[in-house]
Amino acid sequence: MSEDIFRQLQLRLDLYSMGFPATETGIEITILKKLFNQKDAEMFLNMSPKLEDPESIAQRLGSPIEEIDGQLEDMAKRGLLFRVRKGESVKYGAIPFMHGLIEFQVKTLIAKWELYLSSI
C-alpha cells in the first residue's frame, strides 16, 4: 500500500475545518489506514465537500457508473463520505475528519469496545 496516498489524504483532511495535522509518530496515517483502503483514499481525494451525483463523479473520473456508484455507497455506509438521499436522487461529498469521519465511526467504536469488555 502506498504511504504517499495516505499522506495526501491526511493533508487534504488537514485543510478542512478542525484539521487533521501530521504528528511526529505518524499515528494519523495508522488511523487513516484503519478507515480507508488505497482505493477509498484515491476516491476521497477525487471528491470535494460539494455534493455530487455518482454520474458526475464517474464521468469526471472516466470510470463506469456501476463501479463508482458501488464504491461511493460502500464508503458512505462505512462513514467515509457524506451521503444525501432525496427521493430517487443520491449525492455524495467529502467530509472532514472531526465532526465527520469520527462521528460516523462511533457506532463501530462502541461495538468494538463492548466486545473488548466482554472478553476481559
PyMOL CGO cylinders between C-alpha atoms (Angstrom):
from pymol import cmd
from pymol.cgo import CYLINDER

trace = [
    CYLINDER, 0.00, 0.00, 0.00, 1.35, 3.36, -0.96, 0.3, 1, 1, 1, 1, 1, 1,
    CYLINDER, 1.35, 3.36, -0.96, 2.23, 5.52, 2.03, 0.3, 1, 1, 1, 1, 1, 1,
    CYLINDER, 2.23, 5.52, 2.03, 2.01, 8.60, -0.20, 0.3, 1, 1, 1, 1, 1, 1,
    CYLINDER, 2.01, 8.60, -0.20, -1.72, 8.26, -0.85, 0.3, 1, 1, 1, 1, 1, 1,
    CYLINDER, -1.72, 8.26, -0.85, -2.42, 8.25, 2.89, 0.3, 1, 1, 1, 1, 1, 1,
    CYLINDER, -2.42, 8.25, 2.89, -0.18, 11.28, 3.43, 0.3, 1, 1, 1, 1, 1, 1,
    CYLINDER, -0.18, 11.28, 3.43, -2.07, 13.05, 0.64, 0.3, 1, 1, 1, 1, 1, 1,
    CYLINDER, -2.07, 13.05, 0.64, -5.32, 12.08, 2.36, 0.3, 1, 1, 1, 1, 1, 1,
    CYLINDER, -5.32, 12.08, 2.36, -4.04, 13.42, 5.69, 0.3, 1, 1, 1, 1, 1, 1,
    CYLINDER, -4.04, 13.42, 5.69, -3.02, 16.69, 4.04, 0.3, 1, 1, 1, 1, 1, 1,
    CYLINDER, -3.02, 16.69, 4.04, -6.45, 17.04, 2.42, 0.3, 1, 1, 1, 1, 1, 1,
    CYLINDER, -6.45, 17.04, 2.42, -8.24, 16.35, 5.71, 0.3, 1, 1, 1, 1, 1, 1,
    CYLINDER, -8.24, 16.35, 5.71, -5.99, 18.90, 7.41, 0.3, 1, 1, 1, 1, 1, 1,
    CYLINDER, -5.99, 18.90, 7.41, -7.44, 21.58, 5.11, 0.3, 1, 1, 1, 1, 1, 1,
    CYLINDER, -7.44, 21.58, 5.11, -10.97, 21.01, 6.43, 0.3, 1, 1, 1, 1, 1, 1,
    CYLINDER, -10.97, 21.01, 6.43, -12.48, 22.86, 9.40, 0.3, 1, 1, 1, 1, 1, 1,
    CYLINDER, -12.48, 22.86, 9.40, -10.79, 21.44, 12.51, 0.3, 1, 1, 1, 1, 1, 1,
    CYLINDER, -10.79, 21.44, 12.51, -7.89, 19.93, 10.56, 0.3, 1, 1, 1, 1, 1, 1,
    CYLINDER, -7.89, 19.93, 10.56, -6.05, 16.63, 10.83, 0.3, 1, 1, 1, 1, 1, 1,
    CYLINDER, -6.05, 16.63, 10.83, -2.38, 17.53, 11.38, 0.3, 1, 1, 1, 1, 1, 1,
    CYLINDER, -2.38, 17.53, 11.38, 0.66, 15.37, 10.89, 0.3, 1, 1, 1, 1, 1, 1,
    CYLINDER, 0.66, 15.37, 10.89, 2.35, 14.09, 14.04, 0.3, 1, 1, 1, 1, 1, 1,
    CYLINDER, 2.35, 14.09, 14.04, 5.89, 13.03, 14.88, 0.3, 1, 1, 1, 1, 1, 1,
    CYLINDER, 5.89, 13.03, 14.88, 4.73, 9.44, 15.45, 0.3, 1, 1, 1, 1, 1, 1,
    CYLINDER, 4.73, 9.44, 15.45, 2.68, 9.19, 12.26, 0.3, 1, 1, 1, 1, 1, 1,
    CYLINDER, 2.68, 9.19, 12.26, -0.35, 7.90, 14.16, 0.3, 1, 1, 1, 1, 1, 1,
    CYLINDER, -0.35, 7.90, 14.16, -2.59, 9.84, 11.78, 0.3, 1, 1, 1, 1, 1, 1,
    CYLINDER, -2.59, 9.84, 11.78, -1.50, 7.54, 8.92, 0.3, 1, 1, 1, 1, 1, 1,
    CYLINDER, -1.50, 7.54, 8.92, -2.21, 4.46, 11.06, 0.3, 1, 1, 1, 1, 1, 1,
    CYLINDER, -2.21, 4.46, 11.06, -5.72, 5.78, 11.77, 0.3, 1, 1, 1, 1, 1, 1,
    CYLINDER, -5.72, 5.78, 11.77, -6.38, 6.51, 8.10, 0.3, 1, 1, 1, 1, 1, 1,
    CYLINDER, -6.38, 6.51, 8.10, -5.20, 3.01, 7.11, 0.3, 1, 1, 1, 1, 1, 1,
    CYLINDER, -5.20, 3.01, 7.11, -7.73, 1.53, 9.57, 0.3, 1, 1, 1, 1, 1, 1,
    CYLINDER, -7.73, 1.53, 9.57, -10.56, 3.52, 7.97, 0.3, 1, 1, 1, 1, 1, 1,
    CYLINDER, -10.56, 3.52, 7.97, -9.58, 3.63, 4.27, 0.3, 1, 1, 1, 1, 1, 1,
    CYLINDER, -9.58, 3.63, 4.27, -8.05, 1.23, 1.82, 0.3, 1, 1, 1, 1, 1, 1,
    CYLINDER, -8.05, 1.23, 1.82, -5.96, 2.63, -1.04, 0.3, 1, 1, 1, 1, 1, 1,
    CYLINDER, -5.96, 2.63, -1.04, -8.92, 2.68, -3.46, 0.3, 1, 1, 1, 1, 1, 1,
    CYLINDER, -8.92, 2.68, -3.46, -11.05, 4.55, -0.88, 0.3, 1, 1, 1, 1, 1, 1,
    CYLINDER, -11.05, 4.55, -0.88, -8.28, 7.08, -0.31, 0.3, 1, 1, 1, 1, 1, 1,
    CYLINDER, -8.28, 7.08, -0.31, -7.97, 7.70, -4.05, 0.3, 1, 1, 1, 1, 1, 1,
    CYLINDER, -7.97, 7.70, -4.05, -11.74, 8.20, -4.34, 0.3, 1, 1, 1, 1, 1, 1,
    CYLINDER, -11.74, 8.20, -4.34, -11.81, 10.59, -1.36, 0.3, 1, 1, 1, 1, 1, 1,
    CYLINDER, -11.81, 10.59, -1.36, -9.02, 12.65, -2.91, 0.3, 1, 1, 1, 1, 1, 1,
    CYLINDER, -9.02, 12.65, -2.91, -11.14, 12.98, -6.05, 0.3, 1, 1, 1, 1, 1, 1,
    CYLINDER, -11.14, 12.98, -6.05, -14.10, 14.31, -4.06, 0.3, 1, 1, 1, 1, 1, 1,
    CYLINDER, -14.10, 14.31, -4.06, -14.88, 17.70, -2.58, 0.3, 1, 1, 1, 1, 1, 1,
    CYLINDER, -14.88, 17.70, -2.58, -17.34, 18.74, 0.12, 0.3, 1, 1, 1, 1, 1, 1,
    CYLINDER, -17.34, 18.74, 0.12, -19.63, 19.82, -2.73, 0.3, 1, 1, 1, 1, 1, 1,
    CYLINDER, -19.63, 19.82, -2.73, -22.36, 17.19, -3.13, 0.3, 1, 1, 1, 1, 1, 1,
    CYLINDER, -22.36, 17.19, -3.13, -22.26, 15.37, -6.47, 0.3, 1, 1, 1, 1, 1, 1,
    CYLINDER, -22.26, 15.37, -6.47, -24.25, 12.56, -8.03, 0.3, 1, 1, 1, 1, 1, 1,
    CYLINDER, -24.25, 12.56, -8.03, -22.47, 9.31, -8.98, 0.3, 1, 1, 1, 1, 1, 1,
    CYLINDER, -22.47, 9.31, -8.98, -22.93, 10.01, -12.69, 0.3, 1, 1, 1, 1, 1, 1,
    CYLINDER, -22.93, 10.01, -12.69, -20.98, 13.28, -12.48, 0.3, 1, 1, 1, 1, 1, 1,
    CYLINDER, -20.98, 13.28, -12.48, -18.21, 11.65, -10.47, 0.3, 1, 1, 1, 1, 1, 1,
    CYLINDER, -18.21, 11.65, -10.47, -17.97, 8.68, -12.85, 0.3, 1, 1, 1, 1, 1, 1,
    CYLINDER, -17.97, 8.68, -12.85, -17.83, 11.00, -15.86, 0.3, 1, 1, 1, 1, 1, 1,
    CYLINDER, -17.83, 11.00, -15.86, -15.11, 13.15, -14.27, 0.3, 1, 1, 1, 1, 1, 1,
    CYLINDER, -15.11, 13.15, -14.27, -13.03, 10.06, -13.38, 0.3, 1, 1, 1, 1, 1, 1,
    CYLINDER, -13.03, 10.06, -13.38, -13.69, 8.30, -16.68, 0.3, 1, 1, 1, 1, 1, 1,
    CYLINDER, -13.69, 8.30, -16.68, -14.92, 5.18, -14.87, 0.3, 1, 1, 1, 1, 1, 1,
    CYLINDER, -14.92, 5.18, -14.87, -18.04, 3.03, -15.28, 0.3, 1, 1, 1, 1, 1, 1,
    CYLINDER, -18.04, 3.03, -15.28, -21.01, 4.37, -13.31, 0.3, 1, 1, 1, 1, 1, 1,
    CYLINDER, -21.01, 4.37, -13.31, -21.72, 0.94, -11.76, 0.3, 1, 1, 1, 1, 1, 1,
    CYLINDER, -21.72, 0.94, -11.76, -18.23, 0.75, -10.30, 0.3, 1, 1, 1, 1, 1, 1,
    CYLINDER, -18.23, 0.75, -10.30, -18.28, 4.32, -8.97, 0.3, 1, 1, 1, 1, 1, 1,
    CYLINDER, -18.28, 4.32, -8.97, -21.83, 4.05, -7.62, 0.3, 1, 1, 1, 1, 1, 1,
    CYLINDER, -21.83, 4.05, -7.62, -20.96, 0.87, -5.71, 0.3, 1, 1, 1, 1, 1, 1,
    CYLINDER, -20.96, 0.87, -5.71, -17.79, 2.32, -4.21, 0.3, 1, 1, 1, 1, 1, 1,
    CYLINDER, -17.79, 2.32, -4.21, -19.49, 5.57, -3.18, 0.3, 1, 1, 1, 1, 1, 1,
    CYLINDER, -19.49, 5.57, -3.18, -22.33, 3.69, -1.49, 0.3, 1, 1, 1, 1, 1, 1,
    CYLINDER, -22.33, 3.69, -1.49, -19.89, 1.37, 0.29, 0.3, 1, 1, 1, 1, 1, 1,
    CYLINDER, -19.89, 1.37, 0.29, -17.80, 4.29, 1.52, 0.3, 1, 1, 1, 1, 1, 1,
    CYLINDER, -17.80, 4.29, 1.52, -20.91, 6.15, 2.72, 0.3, 1, 1, 1, 1, 1, 1,
    CYLINDER, -20.91, 6.15, 2.72, -22.12, 3.07, 4.61, 0.3, 1, 1, 1, 1, 1, 1,
    CYLINDER, -22.12, 3.07, 4.61, -18.73, 2.89, 6.34, 0.3, 1, 1, 1, 1, 1, 1,
    CYLINDER, -18.73, 2.89, 6.34, -18.89, 6.59, 7.24, 0.3, 1, 1, 1, 1, 1, 1,
    CYLINDER, -18.89, 6.59, 7.24, -16.15, 7.74, 4.87, 0.3, 1, 1, 1, 1, 1, 1,
    CYLINDER, -16.15, 7.74, 4.87, -18.31, 10.07, 2.77, 0.3, 1, 1, 1, 1, 1, 1,
    CYLINDER, -18.31, 10.07, 2.77, -21.38, 12.20, 3.36, 0.3, 1, 1, 1, 1, 1, 1,
    CYLINDER, -21.38, 12.20, 3.36, -24.49, 10.97, 1.54, 0.3, 1, 1, 1, 1, 1, 1,
    CYLINDER, -24.49, 10.97, 1.54, -27.80, 12.76, 0.94, 0.3, 1, 1, 1, 1, 1, 1,
    CYLINDER, -27.80, 12.76, 0.94, -30.84, 10.96, -0.45, 0.3, 1, 1, 1, 1, 1, 1,
    CYLINDER, -30.84, 10.96, -0.45, -33.79, 12.92, -1.77, 0.3, 1, 1, 1, 1, 1, 1,
    CYLINDER, -33.79, 12.92, -1.77, -36.34, 10.72, -3.48, 0.3, 1, 1, 1, 1, 1, 1,
    CYLINDER, -36.34, 10.72, -3.48, -34.52, 8.78, -6.18, 0.3, 1, 1, 1, 1, 1, 1,
    CYLINDER, -34.52, 8.78, -6.18, -31.58, 11.20, -6.13, 0.3, 1, 1, 1, 1, 1, 1,
    CYLINDER, -31.58, 11.20, -6.13, -28.44, 10.48, -4.14, 0.3, 1, 1, 1, 1, 1, 1,
    CYLINDER, -28.44, 10.48, -4.14, -25.39, 12.72, -3.83, 0.3, 1, 1, 1, 1, 1, 1,
    CYLINDER, -25.39, 12.72, -3.83, -22.05, 12.27, -2.10, 0.3, 1, 1, 1, 1, 1, 1,
    CYLINDER, -22.05, 12.27, -2.10, -19.37, 14.59, -0.73, 0.3, 1, 1, 1, 1, 1, 1,
    CYLINDER, -19.37, 14.59, -0.73, -16.11, 14.50, 1.18, 0.3, 1, 1, 1, 1, 1, 1,
    CYLINDER, -16.11, 14.50, 1.18, -16.27, 15.11, 4.93, 0.3, 1, 1, 1, 1, 1, 1,
    CYLINDER, -16.27, 15.11, 4.93, -13.78, 16.50, 7.45, 0.3, 1, 1, 1, 1, 1, 1,
    CYLINDER, -13.78, 16.50, 7.45, -12.10, 14.20, 9.96, 0.3, 1, 1, 1, 1, 1, 1,
    CYLINDER, -12.10, 14.20, 9.96, -13.59, 15.80, 13.07, 0.3, 1, 1, 1, 1, 1, 1,
    CYLINDER, -13.59, 15.80, 13.07, -17.36, 16.20, 13.08, 0.3, 1, 1, 1, 1, 1, 1,
    CYLINDER, -17.36, 16.20, 13.08, -17.42, 13.92, 10.07, 0.3, 1, 1, 1, 1, 1, 1,
    CYLINDER, -17.42, 13.92, 10.07, -15.35, 10.76, 9.84, 0.3, 1, 1, 1, 1, 1, 1,
    CYLINDER, -15.35, 10.76, 9.84, -15.01, 10.31, 13.61, 0.3, 1, 1, 1, 1, 1, 1,
    CYLINDER, -15.01, 10.31, 13.61, -18.71, 10.86, 14.29, 0.3, 1, 1, 1, 1, 1, 1,
    CYLINDER, -18.71, 10.86, 14.29, -19.65, 8.27, 11.68, 0.3, 1, 1, 1, 1, 1, 1,
    CYLINDER, -19.65, 8.27, 11.68, -17.32, 5.76, 13.38, 0.3, 1, 1, 1, 1, 1, 1,
    CYLINDER, -17.32, 5.76, 13.38, -18.85, 6.00, 16.88, 0.3, 1, 1, 1, 1, 1, 1,
    CYLINDER, -18.85, 6.00, 16.88, -21.16, 3.01, 16.42, 0.3, 1, 1, 1, 1, 1, 1,
    CYLINDER, -21.16, 3.01, 16.42, -18.26, 0.82, 15.27, 0.3, 1, 1, 1, 1, 1, 1,
    CYLINDER, -18.26, 0.82, 15.27, -16.04, 2.02, 18.12, 0.3, 1, 1, 1, 1, 1, 1,
    CYLINDER, -16.04, 2.02, 18.12, -18.73, 1.27, 20.71, 0.3, 1, 1, 1, 1, 1, 1,
    CYLINDER, -18.73, 1.27, 20.71, -19.25, -2.24, 19.30, 0.3, 1, 1, 1, 1, 1, 1,
    CYLINDER, -19.25, -2.24, 19.30, -15.52, -2.94, 19.43, 0.3, 1, 1, 1, 1, 1, 1,
    CYLINDER, -15.52, -2.94, 19.43, -15.30, -1.56, 22.98, 0.3, 1, 1, 1, 1, 1, 1,
    CYLINDER, -15.30, -1.56, 22.98, -18.21, -3.76, 24.11, 0.3, 1, 1, 1, 1, 1, 1,
    CYLINDER, -18.21, -3.76, 24.11, -16.57, -6.80, 22.52, 0.3, 1, 1, 1, 1, 1, 1,
    CYLINDER, -16.57, -6.80, 22.52, -13.32, -5.98, 24.31, 0.3, 1, 1, 1, 1, 1, 1,
    CYLINDER, -13.32, -5.98, 24.31, -15.09, -5.55, 27.65, 0.3, 1, 1, 1, 1, 1, 1,
    CYLINDER, -15.09, -5.55, 27.65, -16.91, -8.85, 27.29, 0.3, 1, 1, 1, 1, 1, 1,
    CYLINDER, -16.91, -8.85, 27.29, -13.57, -10.62, 26.73, 0.3, 1, 1, 1, 1, 1, 1,
    CYLINDER, -13.57, -10.62, 26.73, -11.97, -9.49, 29.99, 0.3, 1, 1, 1, 1, 1, 1,
]
cmd.load_cgo(trace, "trace")
